[in-house]
Amino acid sequence: MKTLIVLNPDAGSVGNVDELVEKVRRIKDSELCVTTKQGDAENFSREAVDSGCDHIVAAGGDGTLNAVINGIGERISDVSVGLIPLGTGNDFARSLNLPKDVDASIELIERRQTRQIDLVRVTSDCTRYFVNVSGGGFSGIVDEKLTPEMKTTWGPLAYLRGAAEALPELCAYRTEMLLDDSEQMAMYLYNVILANGRYVAGGIPIAPEAVIDDGLLDIILIPERPAAQIALLMGQILLGEHLTNEALVFRRAAKLAVNSHPGMWFNVDGELVGNEPAVFEVMPRALRFVVGENDV
């Protein structure tokens, strides 16, 4: 079957689009679809699966990959997925040690060596899927502040710029949680972070011990704390040294139900979803993902 390449020409690190298109077209037995508007990547992927395509490659950033995966949806077992990382942050590619170079990425795509990794389904006002990280609360507000212009101007520092703009809106959410249908928790939180991959925002190690095929989410909860403690915690997060800080709560679970007041806006791999109560469930090793020889 042909490989579908879904290319986002507006991804953060794309330079010469014509040169990039020429390289991508060289992939054997492939068809190229170039996105021009929001929703294209998801629609292209859905149509490809409907037509029997069994290999889809996202050429773009984490958002493009997320759209491709959501276009495939529940039929994820029918296809393998690859990535040519062209985004601003490329956080999921970093978790998988994928090459940044386009030519090296194309070699991996053509080799089609795959690894079974976890996929996460989130059910809220709609059903979405993600492979990297979802965040609710303060991080959701940050994502609302991020604009394409900000990403272009600030690059990997765009998230920190967005966080600075969102600080005046920092508030605690009265949050009730149920982990694995057994452990109940209730607290006032600034943030709920659910990680399958390790990195966010261009390399910040938000879940430095996360494993993408262990069937578990790394869950980081940031409760309401004095400003000085939050400032120290933020500094530790940038270094990946935060999991032992008593200012946060760390858990692992295969399923998490979240209900908060006011409702939290959650993002999945940077794409916003609704602020209704949400249930996150790991689909263990449900996704065949193209990786390098040493990562199979």
C-alpha positions in Angstrom: 0.0 0.0 0.0 1.1 3.6 -0.6 2.5 5.8 2.2 0.5 9.0 2.8 2.7 12.0 3.7 0.7 14.8 5.4 2.9 17.9 5.1 2.3 21.1 7.0 4.2 23.8 5.2 3.6 26.3 8.0 5.3 24.1 10.7 7.8 26.1 12.8 11.1 24.9 11.3 10.1 24.7 7.7 12.4 26.9 5.5 12.4 26.3 1.8 9.0 24.7 1.1 9.7 23.8 -2.5 13.0 22.0 -1.6 11.2 20.2 1.2 8.4 19.0 -1.1 10.9 17.8 -3.6 12.7 15.7 -0.9 9.4 14.3 0.5 8.2 13.3 -3.0 11.2 11.0 -3.3 9.8 8.6 -0.7 9.0 5.4 -2.4 5.4 4.5 -3.1 4.1 7.6 -1.4 1.4 10.2 -2.0 1.9 13.7 -0.7 -1.0 15.9 0.7 -0.1 19.5 1.7 -2.3 21.2 4.3 -3.7 24.6 3.6 -6.1 25.1 6.5 -7.0 23.7 9.9 -8.6 20.3 9.7 -6.8 19.2 6.5 -4.4 16.9 8.3 -7.1 15.1 10.1 -9.3 14.8 7.0 -6.5 13.6 4.8 -5.6 10.9 7.3 -9.2 9.7 7.8 -9.7 9.5 4.0 -6.5 7.6 3.6 -7.5 4.9 6.2 -10.9 4.7 4.5 -9.1 3.9 1.2 -6.9 1.2 2.8 -3.7 3.1 3.3 -1.6 1.4 6.0 1.2 3.9 6.6 0.7 7.6 7.3 3.5 10.1 8.0 3.1 13.5 9.6 5.6 16.0 8.3 5.2 18.8 10.7 5.2 19.5 14.4 3.5 17.9 17.4 0.2 19.5 16.4 0.3 18.0 12.9 1.1 14.6 14.4 -1.8 14.9 16.8 -4.2 15.8 13.9 -3.0 12.7 11.9 -3.6 10.4 14.9 -7.0 11.9 15.5 -7.9 11.4 11.8 -7.0 7.7 12.2 -8.9 7.5 15.5 -10.2 4.1 16.6 -8.7 2.4 13.5 -5.2 3.0 14.8 -4.4 -0.8 14.7 -4.8 -0.7 10.9 -1.9 1.6 10.2 1.7 2.5 11.2 2.6 6.1 11.8 5.8 8.0 11.1 7.0 11.5 11.8 9.3 14.0 10.0 9.7 16.5 12.8 9.4 20.1 11.4 7.8 21.9 14.3 9.0 24.5 16.7 9.4 22.2 19.7 9.3 18.6 18.3 8.8 17.3 21.8 7.5 13.9 20.9 10.4 13.3 18.4 12.7 14.1 21.3 11.2 11.4 23.5 11.7 8.9 20.7 15.2 10.1 19.8 14.1 10.8 16.2 16.6 12.7 14.0 16.0 16.4 13.3 17.5 16.1 9.8 14.9 15.7 7.1 17.0 13.3 5.0 17.7 11.1 8.0 14.0 11.1 8.9 13.1 10.1 5.3 15.5 7.1 5.6 13.6 6.0 8.8 10.3 6.4 7.0 11.3 4.2 4.1 12.8 1.6 6.5 9.5 1.2 8.3 10.9 -0.2 11.5 8.2 0.2 14.1 7.8 0.1 17.9 4.5 -0.5 19.7 3.8 2.6 21.9 1.0 3.7 24.1 -1.8 5.9 22.9 -4.0 8.0 25.2 -7.7 8.6 24.7 -9.3 11.6 26.4 -13.1 11.8 26.6 -14.5 15.2 27.4 -17.0 17.2 25.4 -15.5 15.2 22.5 -13.1 12.2 22.1 -9.5 12.9 21.3 -6.3 11.0 21.3 -2.7 12.0 22.1 0.8 10.5 22.3 2.8 13.1 24.2 1.4 15.3 26.9 -1.9 16.8 28.0 -2.2 19.7 30.4 -5.2 21.3 32.1 -5.6 24.5 34.1 -2.8 27.0 33.9 -1.1 25.2 30.9 -4.4 25.3 29.0 -4.6 29.1 29.5 -1.0 29.3 28.2 -1.9 27.5 25.1 -4.8 29.9 24.5 -2.2 32.7 24.6 0.2 31.1 22.1 -0.2 32.4 18.6 1.5 31.3 15.3 3.3 34.6 15.3 4.5 34.1 18.8 5.8 30.6 17.9 7.6 32.0 14.9 9.2 34.9 16.8 10.1 33.2 20.0 10.7 29.6 18.8 11.2 27.2 21.7 10.8 30.1 24.1 7.3 30.7 23.0 5.8 28.7 25.8 7.6 30.8 28.4 6.4 33.9 26.7 2.9 32.6 26.7 3.2 31.7 30.4 4.3 35.3 31.2 1.1 36.6 29.5 -1.1 34.1 31.3 0.3 34.7 34.9 -2.3 37.4 35.7 -5.0 34.8 35.1 -3.5 32.2 37.5 -6.2 30.7 39.6 -6.7 27.4 41.6 -9.3 24.9 40.4 -11.3 22.9 43.0 -10.5 19.5 41.5 -11.8 15.9 42.1 -9.9 13.0 40.6 -10.3 9.3 40.4 -7.3 7.2 39.5 -7.7 3.7 38.1 -11.3 3.6 39.3 -10.0 3.2 42.9 -8.0 6.1 44.4 -10.0 9.3 45.0 -8.3 12.7 45.4 -9.6 16.2 45.9 -7.6 19.4 46.1 -7.2 22.9 44.8 -4.9 22.8 41.8 -3.2 25.2 39.4 -2.3 22.5 36.9 -2.9 18.8 35.9 -0.4 17.3 33.6 -0.7 13.9 32.1 2.4 12.6 30.3 3.1 9.7 28.0 6.2 11.4 26.5 8.8 13.3 28.5 9.0 16.8 27.0 6.9 19.9 26.4 7.4 23.4 25.1 10.6 22.8 23.1 12.4 20.4 25.5 11.2 21.1 29.0 11.4 17.7 30.8 8.0 17.8 32.4 7.9 14.0 32.9 11.6 13.0 33.0 10.9 9.4 33.9 7.9 8.8 31.6 8.0 5.6 29.4 6.0 5.6 26.2 5.2 1.9 26.3 4.6 1.1 30.0 0.8 1.4 29.9 0.8 4.2 32.4 0.5 8.0 32.5 2.9 10.1 34.6 0.6 12.4 36.4 1.9 15.7 37.8 -0.4 17.8 40.0 0.5 21.3 41.0 -1.6 22.3 44.0 -2.3 25.8 45.2 0.9 27.0 46.9 2.6 30.3 48.0 4.2 32.2 45.1 7.7 31.6 46.4 7.2 27.8 46.3 5.7 28.0 42.8 8.6 30.1 41.5 11.1 27.5 42.9 9.1 24.7 41.4 9.0 26.3 37.9 12.8 26.6 38.0 13.1 22.9 38.9 10.7 21.9 36.1 13.0 23.6 33.6 15.8 21.3 34.8 13.7 18.2 35.2 14.4 18.1 38.9 10.9 18.6 40.2 9.4 15.2 40.9 10.7 15.1 44.5 9.5 18.6 45.3 6.9 18.5 48.0 5.1 21.4 46.3 3.6 18.9 43.8 1.9 15.5 43.8 3.2 12.8 41.5 1.3 9.6 40.5 1.2 6.9 37.9 -2.0 5.5 36.6 -3.6 3.9 33.5 -6.8 5.9 33.9 -7.6 9.3 35.4 -11.0 11.0 35.6 -10.9 14.8 36.3 -13.7 17.1 37.3 -13.0 20.7 38.3 -14.7 24.0 39.2 -14.3 26.1 37.2 -13.9 23.7 34.3 -10.3 23.2 33.1 -9.4 23.7 29.5 -7.2 20.8 28.5 -4.8 20.6 25.6 -3.7 17.4 23.9 -0.3 17.7 22.3 -0.9 21.5 22.2 -4.4 21.3 20.7 -7.1 22.6 23.0 -10.1 20.5 23.9 -13.2 21.4 26.0 -13.4 22.3 29.6 -15.9 19.6 30.6 -15.1 16.8 33.0 -12.5 14.6 31.3 -11.5 10.9 31.4 -8.0 9.9 30.3 -7.3 6.3 29.4 -4.1 4.6 28.2 -4.5 2.3 25.2 -1.4 0.1 25.9 1.0 -0.3 22.9 -1.9 0.5 20.5 0.2 2.5 18.1 2.9 1.2 15.7 5.3 4.1 15.4 8.4 4.3 13.1 11.6 4.6 15.0 15.3 4.1 14.5 17.2 0.8 14.7 18.3 1.3 18.3 14.8 2.2 19.6 12.9 -0.8 18.3 
